[in-house]
Amino acid sequence: MTFMDLEDPRYAYMFGFLQADGHMHADTRQRGSLTVEISHRDIAMLQAFQELCPYSSTIRVRTRTTNFSENHRSAIWSVYSLEARQRLAELGIPYGKKSTRITPPRVPFSRQDYLRGIIDADGAVGFTAQRLPFVSLSTTSTAIATYLCRYTKLTLGIPKTTSRNARDRAYNILYMRESGARLAEHLYYPGCLALERKRQTAAEAGAWVRPTHMGPPRPRRSWTQLEDRILLDAPTLAQAAEQLGRSQSSCQVRRWRLRQDQLPLPD
């Protein structure tokens, strides 16, 4: 077993998780560490990482006060090996702050498992209050956001575009209903390495069937440059919606994105 052979589904998942939730720290004389801190309820994942890592590592538990709890228990996995850190850095986990800098690996890797690691660390799988299944990811990395959207389009035929939000400049990508169910079933296949609580939720989400009282899904309609020009030139949103045969809310969001330079302007 070669450490971090990303064609191995377990290491591909582990690498995605570490990219999103791990931290590489460098010190003097080539000292440093890789650390991952997660909720104590998910300590089994750190134990799985410890088994996969051929280098000496430790897991410790601590309790501290956070914004959400006075007695939050977390588990921390730490690896100090220089050789292990060099391998991770070569594959694409930079030292220090990394959220905007991480990219998919540039070596052959198991894509399905890598993305599940990213989702487990920085995403969510679940149901809305209306019991609609979803898979979501929040990231500040343009490369990761673009890769997920491209992957779902090419692999599952689910088109998705995204852009940074104005508040914190993050990409918030959301797959709901049929697309959320399909992605959950695809990523969390039987026997895969994953956070157990998300694996269970993904199994429920993947089994979702549209209720009979809910209308059929509407086909996705792409915007053309001509429609963008009509939208920008229309005196009011109501007139634009009537002329384009779209909802006012759809026109409002599209026009806002165009005016905020989040989308290319029509020629």
FIVOMAR-657646 format. One line per 8 residues: number of its first residue (from 1); their letters; for each residue x, y, z of N, C-alpha, C, O. Coordinates in pm, whole numbers, plus 50000, padded with zeros to 5 digits. Layout:
REM residues N
NUM) A) X,Y,Z,X,Y,Z,X,Y,Z,X,Y,Z ~ ... $
REM end
This chain:
REM residues 267
1) MTFMDLED) 50084,49881,50000,50000,50000,50000,50088,50124,50000,50168,50143,50092 ~ 50074,50208,49899,50150,50332,49889,50072,50446,49951,49956,50468,49916 ~ 50134,50518,50044,50066,50627,50111,50021,50733,50011,50101,50785,49934 ~ 49893,50764,50013,49831,50865,49929,49839,50832,49780,49863,50920,49697 ~ 49818,50706,49747,49795,50668,49607,49651,50707,49577,49558,50638,49619 ~ 49631,50815,49505,49497,50871,49490,49409,50792,49394,49292,50828,49375 ~ 49462,50687,49333,49376,50598,49256,49309,50495,49348,49216,50425,49307 ~ 49356,50487,49471,49291,50407,49574,49174,50490,49629,49197,50600,49679 $
9) PRYAYMFG) 49049,50441,49620,48933,50520,49665,48945,50571,49807,48897,50681,49837 ~ 49008,50494,49896,49020,50537,50036,49111,50659,50049,49080,50753,50123 ~ 49222,50657,49977,49314,50771,49984,49258,50893,49909,49281,51007,49950 ~ 49185,50869,49800,49124,50980,49728,49026,51052,49819,49023,51175,49822 ~ 48944,50976,49891,48850,51036,49986,48926,51110,50096,48895,51225,50128 ~ 49026,51044,50152,49104,51102,50261,49169,51232,50218,49171,51330,50293 ~ 49222,51234,50096,49289,51355,50047,49189,51469,50031,49219,51582,50069 ~ 49070,51441,49976,48969,51545,49963,48930,51601,50099,48914,51722,50115 $
17) FLQADGHM) 48913,51513,50196,48877,51555,50331,48987,51643,50391,48958,51747,50451 ~ 49112,51600,50376,49224,51675,50432,49241,51810,50363,49274,51909,50428 ~ 49219,51814,50232,49229,51941,50162,49130,52042,50220,49162,52160,50237 ~ 49009,51996,50248,48904,52087,50294,48913,52116,50444,48892,52230,50485 ~ 48945,52014,50525,48935,52030,50670,49067,52015,50745,49071,52032,50867 ~ 49176,51985,50675,49305,51970,50740,49384,52099,50742,49350,52195,50672 ~ 49489,52101,50821,49576,52219,50828,49721,52174,50834,49758,52092,50918 ~ 49803,52229,50745,49946,52199,50742,50022,52317,50803,50009,52432,50759 $
25) HADTRQRG) 50100,52287,50904,50176,52390,50974,50325,52363,50961,50370,52250,50983 ~ 50402,52464,50926,50547,52450,50913,50617,52528,51023,50574,52638,51060 ~ 50725,52469,51076,50803,52535,51180,50950,52532,51138,50982,52491,51027 ~ 51037,52576,51226,51180,52578,51196,51237,52437,51193,51179,52343,51247 ~ 51353,52424,51126,51426,52298,51116,51339,52183,51063,51347,52070,51111 ~ 51259,52216,50965,51174,52120,50895,51071,52052,50985,51016,51947,50951 ~ 51045,52113,51100,50940,52061,51186,50806,52115,51140,50799,52215,51068 ~ 50701,52049,51182,50567,52091,51144,50467,51981,51171,50499,51881,51234 $
33) SLTVEISH) 50345,52002,51122,50242,51901,51149,50127,51915,51050,50105,52020,50989 ~ 50055,51806,51037,49924,51805,50972,49825,51776,51082,49840,51679,51156 ~ 49722,51860,51096,49620,51837,51198,49482,51846,51135,49458,51922,51041 ~ 49392,51766,51189,49251,51770,51150,49169,51768,51278,49185,51678,51361 ~ 49083,51866,51295,48996,51871,51413,48851,51865,51368,48806,51948,51290 ~ 48778,51767,51418,48637,51750,51384,48559,51718,51510,48617,51696,51616 ~ 48428,51717,51499,48343,51686,51614,48375,51546,51667,48405,51454,51591 ~ 48367,51534,51798,48399,51405,51862,48307,51294,51811,48347,51177,51810 $
41) RDIAMLQA) 48185,51327,51770,48094,51223,51721,48147,51156,51594,48104,51046,51560 ~ 48241,51223,51524,48298,51167,51400,48438,51112,51421,48514,51098,51325 ~ 48475,51081,51546,48611,51036,51575,48646,50908,51499,48764,50882,51474 ~ 48548,50829,51463,48574,50705,51388,48645,50735,51256,48723,50653,51207 ~ 48616,50852,51197,48683,50886,51071,48832,50910,51095,48915,50866,51015 ~ 48867,50978,51203,49009,51000,51233,49079,50869,51263,49197,50853,51230 ~ 49010,50777,51325,49068,50646,51350,49093,50571,51219,49191,50498,51207 ~ 49003,50589,51123,49023,50527,50991,49143,50590,50921,49222,50519,50859 $
49) FQELCPYS) 49158,50723,50931,49275,50790,50873,49403,50740,50939,49504,50720,50871 ~ 49400,50721,51069,49519,50674,51142,49561,50536,51092,49680,50508,51081 ~ 49464,50452,51063,49494,50319,51012,49552,50325,50871,49638,50244,50836 ~ 49506,50420,50791,49554,50432,50654,49691,50499,50647,49761,50486,50546 ~ 49730,50568,50751,49857,50642,50750,49968,50555,50808,49960,50515,50924 ~ 50072,50525,50731,50181,50439,50780,50277,50510,50875,50370,50449,50927 ~ 50254,50639,50897,50342,50716,50985,50279,50730,51123,50157,50724,51138 ~ 50362,50749,51223,50314,50764,51360,50223,50887,51370,50255,50993,51316 $
57) STIRVRTR) 50111,50873,51440,50018,50983,51456,49944,50969,51587,49946,50863,51649 ~ 49879,51075,51629,49806,51073,51757,49665,51127,51738,49640,51208,51648 ~ 49574,51082,51823,49439,51135,51829,49413,51178,51973,49429,51098,52066 ~ 49373,51301,51992,49339,51347,52127,49203,51414,52125,49153,51455,52020 ~ 49143,51424,52242,49009,51482,52256,49018,51605,52345,49090,51605,52445 ~ 48946,51709,52309,48943,51827,52395,48800,51882,52403,48718,51860,52314 ~ 48774,51955,52511,48644,52019,52532,48668,52168,52546,48755,52210,52623 ~ 48592,52249,52475,48610,52393,52480,48478,52463,52455,48380,52402,52412 $
65) TTNFSENH) 48476,52592,52483,48358,52675,52461,48363,52734,52321,48464,52790,52280 ~ 48253,52723,52249,48243,52780,52115,48120,52870,52109,48049,52887,52208 ~ 48097,52928,51991,47978,53012,51973,47849,52932,51981,47741,52988,52001 ~ 47860,52800,51966,47741,52716,51962,47722,52630,52086,47612,52581,52111 ~ 47828,52611,52165,47818,52524,52281,47924,52561,52385,48036,52601,52351 ~ 47887,52547,52512,47982,52573,52619,48075,52454,52643,48183,52470,52700 ~ 48032,52337,52600,48112,52216,52621,48122,52136,52492,48076,52022,52483 ~ 48182,52199,52392,48196,52132,52263,48315,52035,52269,48426,52075,52301 $
73) RSAIWSVY) 48289,51908,52237,48396,51807,52236,48440,51784,52092,48358,51762,52004 ~ 48568,51790,52071,48624,51766,51938,48737,51665,51947,48794,51644,52054 ~ 48768,51604,51834,48879,51509,51825,48980,51565,51727,48944,51619,51622 ~ 49108,51551,51760,49215,51608,51678,49315,51499,51641,49369,51431,51728 ~ 49337,51483,51512,49437,51388,51462,49558,51467,51417,49544,51565,51343 ~ 49677,51426,51460,49801,51498,51427,49906,51404,51371,49929,51295,51424 ~ 49971,51448,51262,50082,51375,51200,50199,51471,51191,50184,51583,51143 ~ 50316,51427,51238,50432,51516,51240,50540,51476,51140,50637,51550,51122 $
81) SLEARQRL) 50525,51364,51075,50627,51313,50983,50653,51412,50868,50560,51456,50801 ~ 50780,51445,50847,50818,51533,50737,50788,51466,50603,50741,51531,50510 ~ 50815,51337,50593,50791,51265,50469,50642,51267,50432,50606,51285,50316 ~ 50557,51247,50531,50412,51251,50505,50370,51389,50461,50291,51403,50367 ~ 50421,51492,50526,50384,51629,50490,50434,51666,50350,50365,51736,50276 ~ 50552,51621,50316,50605,51648,50182,50518,51584,50075,50493,51644,49970 ~ 50472,51463,50101,50385,51394,50006,50253,51469,49988,50206,51486,49876 ~ 50194,51512,50096,50067,51585,50089,50084,51720,50020,49997,51762,49943 $
89) AELGIPYG) 50196,51787,50047,50221,51915,49982,50240,51898,49832,50192,51980,49754 ~ 50309,51791,49791,50328,51764,49648,50195,51742,49577,50178,51781,49461 ~ 50100,51680,49647,49971,51648,49586,49875,51766,49585,49778,51767,49510 ~ 49902,51867,49669,49817,51985,49662,49754,52033,49790,49648,52095,49787 ~ 49817,52005,49905,49771,52064,50031,49877,52164,50076,49980,52123,50130 ~ 49855,52293,50055,49957,52393,50090,49965,52416,50240,49872,52383,50314 ~ 50075,52471,50285,50091,52509,50424,50014,52639,50450,49999,52722,50361 ~ 49967,52655,50573,49897,52778,50610,49755,52784,50556,49693,52683,50526 $
97) KKSTRITP) 49706,52908,50544,49570,52926,50495,49561,52878,50351,49645,52912,50267 ~ 49459,52798,50323,49457,52729,50194,49322,52731,50125,49312,52683,50012 ~ 49217,52784,50189,49081,52765,50140,49061,52811,49996,48988,52746,49921 ~ 49125,52921,49957,49108,52970,49820,49207,52907,49723,49192,52923,49602 ~ 49308,52836,49775,49418,52789,49690,49410,52642,49653,49483,52598,49564 ~ 49325,52565,49718,49323,52422,49689,49262,52396,49551,49172,52467,49506 ~ 49313,52293,49486,49267,52253,49353,49257,52102,49348,49319,52035,49430 ~ 49181,52046,49254,49180,51901,49238,49322,51851,49207,49401,51926,49149 $
105) PRVPFSRQ) 49354,51729,49243,49489,51676,49218,49526,51679,49070,49440,51671,48983 ~ 49654,51691,49045,49704,51691,48907,49765,51556,48870,49838,51545,48772 ~ 49734,51455,48947,49775,51317,48919,49646,51236,48905,49540,51281,48948 ~ 49653,51116,48845,49532,51033,48836,49472,51009,48975,49544,50978,49069 ~ 49341,51023,48987,49276,51004,49117,49132,50957,49098,49073,50976,48992 ~ 49078,50897,49202,48940,50850,49201,48849,50970,49226,48835,51015,49340 ~ 48788,51020,49122,48713,51146,49130,48592,51138,49222,48567,51228,49302 ~ 48517,51032,49209,48396,51013,49289,48428,51017,49439,48357,51081,49516 $
113) DYLRGIID) 48535,50950,49477,48571,50942,49618,48633,51073,49668,48610,51115,49781 ~ 48712,51136,49582,48771,51266,49617,48661,51368,49647,48668,51439,49747 ~ 48560,51375,49562,48453,51472,49583,48371,51439,49707,48323,51530,49775 ~ 48354,51311,49738,48283,51276,49861,48361,51326,49983,48300,51370,50080 ~ 48494,51319,49977,48574,51372,50087,48556,51521,50103,48547,51572,50215 ~ 48552,51592,49990,48529,51737,49994,48392,51768,50055,48380,51856,50140 ~ 48289,51695,50010,48153,51717,50059,48143,51684,50208,48080,51758,50283 ~ 48204,51572,50251,48198,51536,50392,48260,51644,50480,48211,51669,50590 $
121) ADGAVGFT) 48365,51707,50433,48436,51807,50513,48371,51945,50504,48354,52012,50606 ~ 48336,51988,50384,48289,52126,50364,48148,52137,50309,48102,52246,50275 ~ 48078,52026,50299,47946,52028,50240,47840,51972,50333,47864,51954,50452 ~ 47724,51944,50277,47613,51891,50355,47529,51799,50268,47517,51819,50147 ~ 47471,51700,50331,47377,51609,50267,47257,51598,50360,47274,51571,50479 ~ 47137,51619,50307,47023,51613,50397,46891,51641,50329,46875,51621,50208 ~ 46797,51688,50410,46663,51721,50362,46624,51860,50411,46660,51901,50521 ~ 46552,51933,50328,46500,52062,50369,46381,52041,50462,46340,51927,50486 $
129) AQRLPFVS) 46326,52151,50515,46208,52141,50601,46090,52080,50527,45999,52024,50589 ~ 46090,52091,50395,45983,52033,50313,46015,51890,50270,45947,51833,50184 ~ 46120,51831,50331,46162,51694,50302,46209,51678,50158,46183,51575,50095 ~ 46277,51780,50107,46337,51771,49974,46485,51738,49991,46554,51807,50067 ~ 46536,51637,49923,46677,51598,49940,46771,51699,49875,46738,51760,49773 ~ 46888,51716,49936,46986,51807,49877,47127,51762,49909,47151,51691,50007 ~ 47219,51805,49824,47363,51796,49849,47418,51935,49822,47387,51995,49719 ~ 47498,51987,49914,47549,52123,49896,47698,52128,49929,47751,52043,50000 $
137) LSTTSTAI) 47762,52231,49877,47903,52255,49906,47926,52404,49915,47880,52480,49830 ~ 47997,52447,50018,48039,52586,50033,48191,52590,50029,48257,52526,50112 ~ 48247,52663,49935,48392,52670,49921,48433,52806,49867,48356,52870,49794 ~ 48552,52850,49900,48605,52974,49844,48704,52945,49731,48762,53037,49674 ~ 48723,52817,49699,48815,52779,49592,48741,52775,49458,48648,52697,49440 ~ 48782,52859,49367,48721,52860,49234,48744,52726,49164,48655,52676,49095 ~ 48863,52669,49181,48895,52543,49114,48805,52429,49162,48759,52349,49081 ~ 48779,52422,49292,48694,52316,49346,48550,52336,49302,48484,52240,49261 $
145) ATYLCRYT) 48500,52458,49309,48362,52486,49269,48341,52452,49122,48241,52389,49086 ~ 48435,52492,49038,48424,52465,48895,48431,52316,48868,48358,52264,48783 ~ 48519,52247,48939,48535,52103,48915,48409,52026,48951,48367,51938,48876 ~ 48347,52058,49064,48225,51988,49104,48115,52008,49000,48048,51912,48961 ~ 48097,52130,48954,47993,52158,48854,48022,52083,48723,47930,52029,48661 ~ 48147,52081,48683,48183,52010,48559,48165,51860,48575,48120,51793,48483 ~ 48202,51808,48692,48190,51664,48716,48045,51620,48709,48013,51521,48643 ~ 47956,51690,48776,47816,51648,48777,47753,51659,48639,47664,51580,48604 $
153) KLTLGIPK) 47798,51755,48560,47745,51766,48424,47792,51652,48336,47712,51591,48264 ~ 47922,51622,48341,47977,51519,48253,47942,51378,48299,47922,51289,48216 ~ 47934,51356,48430,47913,51222,48483,47766,51188,48500,47723,51076,48471 ~ 47688,51284,48546,47548,51257,48578,47450,51332,48489,47329,51313,48499 ~ 47501,51418,48402,47413,51496,48316,47335,51602,48391,47227,51642,48349 ~ 47391,51649,48504,47325,51752,48584,47397,51885,48560,47507,51904,48613 ~ 47339,51975,48483,47406,52104,48459,47399,52192,48583,47298,52194,48653 ~ 47505,52263,48609,47510,52351,48725,47613,52460,48701,47725,52432,48658 $
161) TTSRNARD) 47574,52583,48728,47667,52695,48723,47669,52759,48861,47574,52744,48938 ~ 47775,52830,48893,47784,52893,49023,47867,53020,49014,47941,53041,48918 ~ 47853,53104,49114,47932,53227,49122,47948,53263,49269,47873,53215,49354 ~ 48046,53348,49299,48070,53388,49437,47953,53473,49488,47897,53554,49413 ~ 47918,53455,49615,47816,53543,49670,47879,53674,49717,48001,53682,49737 ~ 47798,53774,49732,47850,53908,49764,47894,53920,49909,47981,54002,49939 ~ 47837,53842,49999,47863,53860,50142,48004,53815,50181,48079,53892,50239 ~ 48040,53691,50149,48171,53640,50191,48255,53587,50076,48359,53525,50098 $
169) RAYNILYM) 48210,53611,49952,48285,53572,49833,48302,53421,49822,48398,53375,49760 ~ 48213,53344,49880,48219,53199,49872,48125,53149,49763,48031,53218,49723 ~ 48152,53030,49715,48063,52963,49621,47971,52871,49702,48019,52786,49777 ~ 47841,52887,49688,47745,52800,49755,47670,52722,49648,47581,52775,49582 ~ 47707,52595,49633,47653,52511,49526,47549,52417,49586,47575,52350,49686 ~ 47431,52413,49526,47320,52335,49582,47256,52249,49474,47218,52297,49367 ~ 47244,52121,49506,47171,52026,49421,47049,51980,49499,47063,51929,49610 ~ 46929,51997,49443,46808,51963,49516,46718,51870,49434,46735,51853,49314 $
177) RESGARLA) 46623,51811,49504,46524,51722,49445,46594,51607,49370,46680,51540,49427 ~ 46557,51583,49244,46614,51471,49170,46766,51480,49159,46836,51379,49171 ~ 46818,51599,49135,46963,51613,49120,47033,51586,49253,47140,51526,49255 ~ 46974,51630,49364,47032,51603,49495,47029,51455,49527,47126,51400,49580 ~ 46917,51389,49494,46905,51245,49519,47006,51167,49436,47070,51075,49487 ~ 47020,51202,49310,47113,51130,49222,47257,51149,49267,47335,51053,49268 ~ 47292,51270,49305,47430,51295,49347,47460,51224,49478,47569,51168,49494 ~ 47366,51225,49571,47387,51156,49699,47407,51006,49676,47497,50946,49734 $
185) EHLYYPGC) 47324,50947,49593,47336,50804,49564,47467,50772,49493,47529,50669,49519 ~ 47509,50862,49404,47632,50840,49328,47757,50850,49417,47845,50765,49409 ~ 47764,50951,49500,47883,50973,49581,47895,50873,49697,48004,50826,49728 ~ 47781,50842,49759,47783,50757,49878,47738,50616,49842,47631,50570,49881 ~ 47822,50548,49766,47789,50413,49723,47815,50313,49837,47890,50345,49929 ~ 47755,50195,49833,47772,50096,49940,47918,50061,49965,47994,50035,49871 ~ 47957,50061,50091,48092,50021,50130,48197,50129,50120,48314,50103,50148 ~ 48159,50251,50080,48258,50358,50065,48299,50412,50201,48226,50400,50299 $
193) LALERKRQ) 48418,50472,50206,48464,50540,50326,48393,50675,50334,48398,50753,50239 ~ 48327,50702,50445,48250,50826,50459,48213,50846,50605,48218,50752,50684 ~ 48176,50970,50640,48121,50994,50772,47990,50915,50784,47903,50928,50699 ~ 47977,50836,50887,47864,50746,50898,47731,50821,50897,47635,50775,50834 ~ 47723,50933,50966,47596,51006,50971,47556,51059,50834,47438,51064,50801 ~ 47655,51099,50753,47623,51147,50619,47593,51031,50525,47511,51045,50434 ~ 47657,50918,50546,47629,50801,50465,47482,50758,50483,47414,50726,50386 ~ 47435,50758,50609,47297,50720,50636,47198,50818,50575,47097,50777,50517 $
201) TAAEAGAW) 47227,50947,50588,47139,51048,50530,47140,51039,50378,47036,51054,50313 ~ 47257,51014,50320,47268,51003,50174,47187,50886,50123,47128,50894,50015 ~ 47183,50776,50199,47104,50659,50158,46956,50695,50152,46884,50654,50061 ~ 46910,50773,50251,46771,50818,50251,46746,50914,50135,46644,50904,50066 ~ 46840,51006,50114,46822,51104,50006,46822,51036,49870,46743,51072,49783 ~ 46910,50938,49853,46919,50870,49725,46795,50790,49691,46769,50763,49574 ~ 46717,50753,49793,46595,50674,49770,46472,50762,49750,46361,50711,49734 ~ 46492,50894,49751,46377,50986,49740,46309,50974,49604,46376,50964,49501 $
209) VRPTHMGP) 46178,50975,49606,46097,50974,49484,46002,51094,49491,45940,51118,49595 ~ 45990,51167,49384,45904,51284,49382,45760,51246,49418,45703,51157,49354 ~ 45700,51311,49517,45563,51279,49556,45464,51307,49443,45488,51393,49358 ~ 45355,51234,49443,45255,51249,49335,45189,51386,49336,45144,51435,49233 ~ 45184,51450,49455,45119,51582,49461,45209,51693,49408,45163,51805,49386 ~ 45336,51662,49388,45430,51762,49337,45436,51755,49186,45447,51647,49128 ~ 45428,51870,49121,45431,51872,48975,45562,51816,48921,45661,51809,48994 ~ 45565,51778,48794,45688,51724,48734,45796,51832,48727,45764,51951,48720 $
217) PRPRRSWT) 45922,51791,48728,46030,51891,48720,46027,51966,48588,46004,51908,48483 ~ 46051,52095,48596,46053,52176,48474,46189,52163,48406,46292,52164,48473 ~ 46189,52150,48275,46318,52142,48205,46397,52270,48222,46342,52380,48218 ~ 46528,52254,48242,46614,52371,48260,46627,52447,48129,46649,52388,48023 ~ 46614,52578,48136,46620,52663,48018,46739,52757,48031,46743,52842,48120 ~ 46834,52742,47943,46954,52825,47947,46926,52965,47893,46837,52985,47810 ~ 47004,53060,47942,46993,53198,47894,47082,53215,47772,47192,53161,47766 ~ 47032,53291,47675,47111,53323,47556,47158,53468,47566,47108,53545,47648 $
225) QLEDRILL) 47254,53504,47482,47301,53643,47481,47190,53739,47440,47181,53850,47493 ~ 47105,53697,47347,46993,53782,47305,46898,53808,47423,46853,53921,47443 ~ 46869,53703,47501,46781,53721,47616,46846,53811,47721,46777,53893,47783 ~ 46976,53798,47741,47046,53886,47835,47035,54031,47791,47015,54120,47874 ~ 47048,54056,47661,47038,54193,47611,46897,54248,47629,46880,54364,47668 ~ 46795,54166,47600,46656,54209,47620,46632,54239,47768,46565,54337,47801 ~ 46685,54156,47854,46667,54175,47998,46728,54306,48044,46666,54380,48121 ~ 46848,54337,47999,46915,54460,48040,46850,54584,47981,46852,54690,48043 $
233) DAPTLAQA) 46791,54571,47864,46731,54687,47797,46587,54713,47839,46535,54822,47817 ~ 46522,54614,47898,46380,54630,47934,46364,54735,48044,46443,54737,48138 ~ 46262,54823,48033,46241,54928,48133,46210,54873,48272,46252,54931,48373 ~ 46137,54762,48280,46099,54704,48409,46116,54553,48405,46122,54491,48298 ~ 46124,54494,48524,46133,54349,48533,46006,54283,48480,46011,54177,48417 ~ 45892,54345,48506,45765,54288,48460,45762,54279,48308,45717,54178,48252 ~ 45810,54383,48242,45812,54383,48095,45912,54280,48043,45886,54211,47944 ~ 46027,54270,48109,46126,54172,48067,46072,54030,48083,46089,53947,47994 $
241) AEQLGRSQ) 46006,54003,48196,45951,53869,48221,45845,53834,48117,45841,53721,48067 ~ 45759,53931,48085,45654,53905,47986,45714,53879,47848,45670,53789,47777 ~ 45814,53958,47810,45875,53945,47678,45954,53815,47665,45957,53754,47558 ~ 46017,53773,47774,46103,53654,47770,46029,53526,47808,46081,53416,47787 ~ 45910,53539,47862,45838,53419,47904,45901,53354,48025,45901,53232,48037 ~ 45956,53436,48116,46020,53386,48238,45957,53453,48359,45882,53550,48346 ~ 45987,53400,48478,45935,53459,48600,46012,53586,48634,46127,53601,48595 ~ 45946,53677,48707,46015,53800,48747,46132,53770,48840,46235,53837,48833 $
249) SSCQVRRW) 46118,53669,48927,46228,53637,49018,46349,53588,48942,46462,53623,48975 ~ 46327,53505,48838,46437,53458,48755,46506,53575,48686,46629,53581,48680 ~ 46426,53666,48632,46482,53784,48565,46559,53873,48662,46663,53928,48627 ~ 46507,53887,48782,46571,53972,48881,46709,53919,48919,46806,53995,48925 ~ 46717,53788,48943,46845,53727,48981,46944,53736,48866,47061,53769,48887 ~ 46899,53708,48744,46987,53712,48628,47040,53854,48605,47158,53872,48578 ~ 46952,53954,48613,46995,54092,48589,47093,54139,48696,47188,54211,48666 ~ 47068,54098,48821,47159,54136,48928,47298,54078,48903,47398,54146,48922 $
257) RLRQDQLP) 47305,53952,48862,47434,53888,48836,47506,53954,48719,47628,53970,48722 ~ 47432,53992,48619,47493,54060,48504,47550,54195,48546,47660,54232,48506 ~ 47474,54269,48625,47517,54404,48666,47628,54401,48769,47701,54499,48785 ~ 47643,54287,48841,47750,54273,48939,47876,54208,48879,47969,54171,48951 ~ 47875,54195,48746,47989,54135,48674,48016,53991,48718,48130,53944,48708 ~ 47913,53921,48766,47928,53781,48799,47907,53694,48675,47939,53575,48676 ~ 47853,53752,48571,47833,53683,48444,47882,53772,48331,47878,53895,48344 ~ 47928,53715,48220,47974,53799,48109,47857,53874,48045,47750,53818,48025 $
265) LPD) 47880,54000,48014,47776,54079,47949,47760,54036,47804,47856,53995,47741 ~ 47639,54046,47751,47616,54009,47611,47688,54103,47517,47711,54220,47550 ~ 47724,54053,47400,47793,54136,47300,47700,54246,47248,47741,54326,47163 $
REM end
